[in-house]
């Protein structure tokens, strides 16, 4: 099992390095070719927009062998990246948008596929630790890869970055092929073909998964909502140079690495619901600190927020892995990703508009929203009245796929 855990962490390192490097360079390349900052920003939208189709894309993972599909998606992504060798001038900019969209679709399938494969490769007791290590690996790559990608682009241009980024999914596909799936779960028979409502009912029909996913969604949305506010705090309120934003990004990244390393033990001792609450509260405290008029506190707030944010995400992912029927894990995982990251599409522009009121009001609003979400979980216990059976447990056979054990007290 240690071998599999190491492979999944290595997969996160390689995929995180390739995607982080290319995501930054795609925008820089577009800006150099067109001179338009608006078009450069649209490359990021192409990457994130496909998450809204997660519930439908995730259905592929429940109707096809998951590991071969994930391997195939990585190889298709590598081939798509090589198409960027045709980019020579402004007339081929559309290729960058097309490949960015392929990246976005691949993110949805690979993230959901990896979430679905992990329980087949690791015992339940290791899921929290490995999810935390993967989170730390990905955050670490967000600090290193953009610098490496930008440096390589400045040295040899976009085509050099294409070679580097295309090699990463090929290596990832090889690692996926070497993972030992020793815990192949039983597939339960279905009474009807699962649809979008099936994924939603499994995800939100039980508090064991619904609470952590909602808390993660709120925290991640508020992270996007406060982005513009933090820019304003640094440049207007603290009157610091824009380069100080790099210090805050590094501080938050360091906090995320620390948080990822700690979250496994917390999940084992407290469970996903409690860890999700703790992460949301920490993120709220971080938002409050970043609005105070002293830069050392702002940096400390970035670290605290960086610890809390991955706690909410890892808690949600682990809850989905341990409380979802195996036959529906791909669809439910993709639906959870949409629920957690989809609100960013609306939260970021709303935050950009709210910053006209000043830098602090959006941060205070984020604190209030996060703490309100936490308070809402206090109306009922964080865990269901009876423990949800693990995937593959005989009790799951009592429920047709698409139905879940609903908490008592509801009709």
C-alpha positions as CSV (number, residue, x, y, z in Angstrom):
1,X,0.0,0.0,0.0
2,X,2.9,2.3,0.6
3,X,3.9,1.8,-3.0
4,X,0.5,2.9,-4.2
5,X,0.5,5.9,-1.9
6,X,3.9,7.0,-3.3
7,X,2.6,6.5,-6.9
8,X,-0.4,8.8,-6.3
9,X,1.7,11.5,-4.7
10,X,4.1,11.3,-7.7
11,X,1.1,11.6,-10.0
12,X,0.0,14.7,-8.2
13,X,3.6,16.2,-8.4
14,X,3.9,15.5,-12.2
15,X,0.4,16.6,-13.2
16,X,0.5,19.6,-10.9
17,X,3.9,20.7,-12.4
18,X,2.8,20.4,-16.0
19,X,-0.6,22.0,-15.6
20,X,0.6,24.9,-13.5
21,X,3.4,25.7,-15.9
22,X,1.2,25.6,-19.0
23,X,-1.7,27.5,-17.4
24,X,0.5,30.5,-16.8
25,X,2.3,30.3,-20.1
26,X,-0.9,30.0,-22.1
27,X,-2.0,33.5,-20.9
28,X,1.5,35.0,-21.4
29,X,1.7,33.5,-24.9
30,X,-1.7,34.8,-25.8
31,X,-0.8,38.3,-24.5
32,X,2.4,38.4,-26.5
33,X,0.6,37.3,-29.7
34,X,-2.4,39.6,-29.5
35,X,-1.5,42.3,-27.1
36,X,-4.9,41.8,-25.4
37,X,-5.1,41.3,-21.6
38,X,-8.8,40.3,-22.0
39,X,-7.9,37.5,-24.4
40,X,-5.1,36.4,-22.1
41,X,-7.5,36.1,-19.2
42,X,-9.9,34.1,-21.3
43,X,-7.4,31.2,-21.4
44,X,-8.0,30.7,-17.7
45,X,-11.8,30.7,-18.3
46,X,-11.4,27.9,-20.9
47,X,-9.6,25.8,-18.2
48,X,-12.2,26.3,-15.5
49,X,-15.5,26.4,-17.4
50,X,-15.7,22.7,-18.1
51,X,-16.0,22.0,-14.4
52,X,-19.7,23.0,-14.8
53,X,-20.2,19.9,-16.9
54,X,-18.7,17.7,-14.2
55,X,-21.9,15.7,-13.4
56,X,-22.2,14.6,-17.1
57,X,-18.5,14.0,-17.7
58,X,-18.3,12.0,-14.5
59,X,-20.9,9.6,-15.8
60,X,-18.2,8.3,-18.2
61,X,-16.2,7.1,-15.3
62,X,-19.1,4.9,-14.1
63,X,-19.8,3.4,-17.5
64,X,-16.2,2.6,-18.6
65,X,-13.2,1.0,-16.9
66,X,-11.8,3.9,-14.8
67,X,-8.0,3.3,-15.0
68,X,-7.9,2.8,-18.9
69,X,-10.1,5.9,-19.3
70,X,-7.8,8.0,-17.1
71,X,-4.8,6.8,-18.9
72,X,-6.4,7.5,-22.3
73,X,-7.4,11.0,-21.2
74,X,-3.8,11.8,-20.2
75,X,-2.5,10.5,-23.6
76,X,-5.1,12.6,-25.5
77,X,-4.1,15.6,-23.4
78,X,-0.4,15.1,-24.4
79,X,-1.4,14.8,-28.1
80,X,-3.5,18.0,-27.8
81,X,-0.6,19.9,-26.3
82,X,1.6,19.0,-29.2
83,X,-0.8,20.7,-31.5
84,X,0.5,24.0,-30.1
85,X,3.6,23.6,-32.3
86,X,1.4,25.0,-35.0
87,X,1.2,28.3,-33.2
88,X,3.3,30.8,-35.1
89,X,1.4,34.1,-34.9
90,X,-1.9,35.8,-33.9
91,X,-3.8,33.7,-36.5
92,X,-3.2,30.5,-34.5
93,X,-4.2,31.9,-31.1
94,X,-7.4,29.9,-31.3
95,X,-5.3,26.8,-30.9
96,X,-4.3,28.0,-27.4
97,X,-7.9,28.4,-26.5
98,X,-8.8,25.0,-27.9
99,X,-6.0,23.3,-26.0
100,X,-6.9,25.2,-22.8
101,X,-10.4,23.8,-23.1
102,X,-9.1,20.3,-23.6
103,X,-7.1,20.9,-20.4
104,X,-10.3,21.9,-18.6
105,X,-12.2,18.8,-19.7
106,X,-9.2,16.5,-18.8
107,X,-9.1,18.1,-15.3
108,X,-12.6,17.1,-14.6
109,X,-12.2,13.5,-15.8
110,X,-8.8,13.0,-14.3
111,X,-9.6,14.5,-10.9
112,X,-12.9,12.5,-10.6
113,X,-11.1,9.4,-11.9
114,X,-8.3,9.6,-9.4
115,X,-10.8,10.2,-6.6
116,X,-12.6,7.1,-7.7
117,X,-9.5,5.0,-8.1
118,X,-7.9,5.8,-4.8
119,X,-10.3,3.7,-2.7
120,X,-9.5,0.7,-5.0
121,X,-5.8,1.1,-4.3
122,X,-5.7,2.1,-0.6
123,X,-7.4,1.0,2.6
124,X,-9.9,3.5,4.0
125,X,-7.6,4.4,6.9
126,X,-5.0,5.7,4.5
127,X,-7.3,7.9,2.3
128,X,-7.1,11.0,4.5
129,X,-3.3,10.9,4.7
130,X,-2.8,10.3,1.0
131,X,-5.3,13.0,0.1
132,X,-3.5,15.4,2.3
133,X,-0.1,14.5,0.8
134,X,-1.5,15.0,-2.7
135,X,-2.9,18.4,-1.7
136,X,0.6,19.4,-0.4
137,X,2.2,18.2,-3.6
138,X,-0.2,20.1,-5.8
139,X,0.3,23.3,-3.7
140,X,4.0,22.9,-3.8
141,X,3.9,22.7,-7.6
142,X,1.8,25.9,-7.7
143,X,4.8,27.6,-6.2
144,X,7.5,26.1,-8.3
145,X,5.9,25.3,-11.7
146,X,4.8,28.9,-12.7
147,X,8.3,30.2,-12.2
148,X,9.8,27.3,-14.1
149,X,7.3,27.7,-17.0
150,X,7.8,31.5,-17.2
151,X,11.6,31.1,-17.1
152,X,11.5,28.4,-19.9
153,X,9.2,30.6,-22.0
154,X,11.5,33.6,-21.6
155,X,14.5,31.4,-22.6
156,X,13.1,29.4,-25.5
157,X,9.6,30.4,-26.1
158,X,6.2,28.7,-25.9
159,X,7.2,25.6,-27.9
160,X,9.7,24.6,-25.2
161,X,7.0,24.8,-22.5
162,X,4.8,22.6,-24.7
163,X,7.4,19.9,-24.8
164,X,7.8,20.0,-21.0
165,X,4.0,20.1,-20.4
166,X,3.3,17.3,-22.9
167,X,5.8,15.0,-21.3
168,X,4.0,15.2,-17.9
169,X,0.7,13.5,-18.8
170,X,2.7,10.7,-20.6
171,X,4.6,10.0,-17.4
172,X,1.4,10.2,-15.4
173,X,-0.2,7.7,-17.7
174,X,2.7,5.3,-17.1
175,X,2.4,5.7,-13.3
176,X,-1.3,5.0,-13.5
177,X,-0.6,1.8,-15.3
178,X,1.7,0.6,-12.5
179,X,-0.8,1.2,-9.7
180,X,-1.9,-2.0,-8.1
181,X,-5.7,-2.1,-7.7
182,X,-5.8,-4.6,-4.9
183,X,-9.2,-3.5,-3.5
184,X,-11.4,-3.8,-6.5
185,X,-14.8,-3.0,-5.1
186,X,-18.0,-4.9,-5.8
187,X,-20.2,-3.3,-8.4
188,X,-23.8,-3.3,-7.3
189,X,-26.6,-3.9,-9.8
190,X,-28.6,-0.9,-10.8
191,X,-32.4,-0.7,-11.2
192,X,-32.2,2.2,-13.6
193,X,-29.5,4.1,-15.5
194,X,-27.9,6.7,-13.2
195,X,-28.6,10.3,-14.3
196,X,-27.7,13.8,-13.0
197,X,-30.2,13.5,-10.1
198,X,-28.6,10.3,-9.0
199,X,-25.2,12.0,-8.4
200,X,-26.9,14.9,-6.6
201,X,-29.1,12.7,-4.4
202,X,-26.1,10.5,-3.3
203,X,-23.9,13.6,-2.6
204,X,-26.5,15.7,-0.8
205,X,-28.9,13.0,0.5
206,X,-26.6,12.2,3.4
207,X,-25.0,14.7,5.8
208,X,-21.7,12.6,5.8
209,X,-20.9,14.0,2.3
210,X,-23.3,17.0,2.0
211,X,-21.8,19.0,5.0
212,X,-18.1,18.8,4.0
213,X,-18.9,19.5,0.3
214,X,-21.0,22.5,1.1
215,X,-18.3,23.9,3.5
216,X,-15.6,23.4,0.9
217,X,-17.8,25.1,-1.8
218,X,-18.4,28.1,0.5
219,X,-14.7,28.4,1.4
220,X,-13.4,28.0,-2.2
221,X,-16.0,30.5,-3.5
222,X,-15.0,33.0,-0.9
223,X,-11.3,32.5,-1.8
224,X,-12.3,33.7,-5.4
225,X,-14.6,36.4,-4.1
226,X,-11.8,38.0,-2.0
227,X,-9.0,37.9,-4.7
228,X,-9.6,41.5,-5.9
229,X,-10.1,42.7,-2.3
230,X,-6.6,41.4,-1.4
231,X,-5.1,43.3,-4.4
232,X,-6.8,46.4,-3.1
233,X,-5.6,45.9,0.5
234,X,-2.0,45.6,-0.6
235,X,-1.9,48.5,-3.1
236,X,-4.3,51.0,-1.6
237,X,-4.7,50.2,2.2
238,X,-1.1,49.1,2.9
239,X,0.4,51.1,0.1
240,X,2.8,48.3,-0.8
241,X,4.2,47.5,-4.2
242,X,2.3,44.9,-6.3
243,X,5.2,42.5,-5.9
244,X,4.1,42.0,-2.3
245,X,1.3,40.0,-3.7
246,X,3.9,37.4,-4.5
247,X,4.8,37.3,-0.8
248,X,1.2,36.6,0.1
249,X,0.8,33.9,-2.5
250,X,3.9,32.2,-1.2
251,X,2.7,32.5,2.4
252,X,-0.7,31.0,1.5
253,X,1.1,28.2,-0.5
254,X,3.3,27.4,2.5
255,X,0.2,27.3,4.7
256,X,-1.5,24.9,2.2
257,X,1.5,22.6,2.3
258,X,1.5,22.5,6.1
259,X,-2.3,22.0,6.1
260,X,-2.1,19.1,3.7
261,X,0.5,17.3,5.8
262,X,-1.6,17.7,9.0
263,X,-5.0,16.9,7.7
264,X,-4.7,13.1,7.5
265,X,-4.3,12.7,11.2
266,X,-7.2,15.2,11.9
267,X,-9.5,13.2,9.6
268,X,-8.6,10.0,11.4
269,X,-9.3,11.5,14.8
270,X,-12.2,13.9,14.1
271,X,-13.8,12.9,10.8
272,X,-14.5,14.9,7.6
273,X,-17.4,17.0,9.0
274,X,-15.4,18.4,12.0
275,X,-12.3,19.0,9.8
276,X,-14.4,20.8,7.2
277,X,-15.8,23.1,10.0
278,X,-12.3,23.7,11.4
279,X,-10.9,24.5,7.9
280,X,-13.8,26.9,7.2
281,X,-13.3,28.7,10.5
282,X,-9.5,29.0,9.9
283,X,-10.1,30.4,6.4
284,X,-12.5,33.0,7.9
285,X,-9.9,34.0,10.5
286,X,-7.4,34.3,7.7
287,X,-9.7,36.6,5.7
288,X,-10.2,38.8,8.8
289,X,-6.5,39.0,9.5
290,X,-5.7,40.0,5.9
291,X,-8.0,43.0,6.3
292,X,-6.1,44.5,9.2
293,X,-3.8,47.5,8.6
294,X,-0.4,45.9,9.4
295,X,1.4,43.8,6.8
296,X,2.9,41.2,9.2
297,X,-0.7,40.3,10.2
298,X,-1.7,40.2,6.6
299,X,1.1,37.7,5.9
300,X,0.1,35.6,8.9
301,X,-3.5,35.7,7.7
302,X,-2.5,34.3,4.3
303,X,-0.7,31.4,6.1
304,X,-3.8,30.7,8.2
305,X,-6.1,30.8,5.2
306,X,-3.7,28.6,3.4
307,X,-3.9,26.0,6.1
308,X,-7.7,26.1,6.3
309,X,-8.6,25.9,2.6
310,X,-7.1,22.5,1.8
311,X,-8.6,21.1,5.0
312,X,-12.1,21.9,3.6
313,X,-11.2,20.4,0.3
314,X,-9.5,17.2,1.5
315,X,-12.3,16.6,4.1
316,X,-14.9,16.8,1.3
317,X,-13.0,14.5,-1.1
318,X,-12.3,11.9,1.7
319,X,-16.0,12.0,2.7
320,X,-17.1,11.3,-0.9
321,X,-14.6,8.5,-1.2
322,X,-15.8,6.8,2.0
323,X,-19.5,7.3,1.8
324,X,-20.4,6.7,-1.9
325,X,-21.4,3.4,-3.6
326,X,-18.5,2.3,-5.7
327,X,-20.6,2.0,-8.8
328,X,-21.4,5.7,-8.7
329,X,-18.1,7.1,-7.4
330,X,-17.0,8.6,-10.7
331,X,-20.3,10.5,-11.2
332,X,-20.5,11.6,-7.5
333,X,-16.9,12.7,-7.5
334,X,-17.3,14.9,-10.6
335,X,-20.6,16.3,-9.2
336,X,-18.7,17.2,-6.0
337,X,-16.0,19.0,-8.0
338,X,-18.7,21.0,-9.8
339,X,-20.4,21.9,-6.5
340,X,-17.0,23.0,-5.0
341,X,-15.4,24.8,-7.9
342,X,-18.4,25.8,-10.0
343,X,-19.3,28.8,-7.8
344,X,-16.0,30.4,-8.6
345,X,-17.4,31.3,-12.0
346,X,-19.8,33.7,-10.3
347,X,-17.8,34.5,-7.1
348,X,-14.8,36.0,-8.9
349,X,-16.7,38.6,-11.0
350,X,-18.9,39.5,-7.9
351,X,-15.7,40.0,-5.9
352,X,-14.3,42.3,-8.6
353,X,-17.5,44.4,-8.5
354,X,-17.7,44.4,-4.7
355,X,-14.1,45.8,-4.4
356,X,-15.5,49.2,-5.5
357,X,-16.8,49.5,-2.0
358,X,-13.2,49.1,-0.7
359,X,-10.9,46.2,0.1
360,X,-12.2,45.4,3.6
361,X,-16.0,45.0,3.0
362,X,-15.6,41.9,0.7
363,X,-13.3,40.4,3.3
364,X,-15.8,41.0,6.1
365,X,-18.6,39.6,3.9
366,X,-16.5,36.5,3.3
367,X,-16.0,36.0,7.1
368,X,-19.7,36.4,7.7
369,X,-20.6,34.0,4.9
370,X,-18.1,31.3,6.1
371,X,-19.2,31.5,9.7
372,X,-22.8,31.4,8.8
373,X,-22.2,28.2,6.8
374,X,-20.5,26.8,9.9
375,X,-23.3,27.9,12.2
376,X,-25.8,26.2,9.9
377,X,-24.2,22.8,10.5
378,X,-24.8,23.2,14.3
379,X,-28.6,22.8,13.9
380,X,-28.0,19.1,13.6
381,X,-25.1,16.8,14.4
382,X,-22.3,16.6,11.9
383,X,-22.7,12.9,11.5
384,X,-25.7,10.9,10.4
385,X,-27.7,9.1,13.1
386,X,-26.3,5.8,11.9
387,X,-22.9,5.4,10.4
388,X,-22.9,5.3,6.6
389,X,-21.6,1.9,5.4
390,X,-18.4,1.9,3.4
391,X,-18.4,1.1,-0.3
392,X,-18.5,-2.7,-0.8
393,X,-20.1,-3.2,2.6
394,X,-23.0,-5.7,2.4
395,X,-25.4,-3.0,3.6
396,X,-25.0,-1.1,0.3
397,X,-26.7,-4.0,-1.5
398,X,-29.9,-3.1,0.3
399,X,-30.1,0.1,-1.7
400,X,-30.4,0.3,-5.4
401,X,-27.8,2.5,-7.0
402,X,-28.9,6.1,-6.9
403,X,-30.6,5.8,-3.5
404,X,-28.9,6.7,-0.3
405,X,-29.4,6.4,3.4
406,X,-31.2,9.6,4.3
407,X,-30.8,11.0,7.8
408,X,-33.6,10.4,10.2
409,X,-36.0,13.3,10.8
410,X,-36.8,13.9,7.2
411,X,-39.7,12.5,5.2
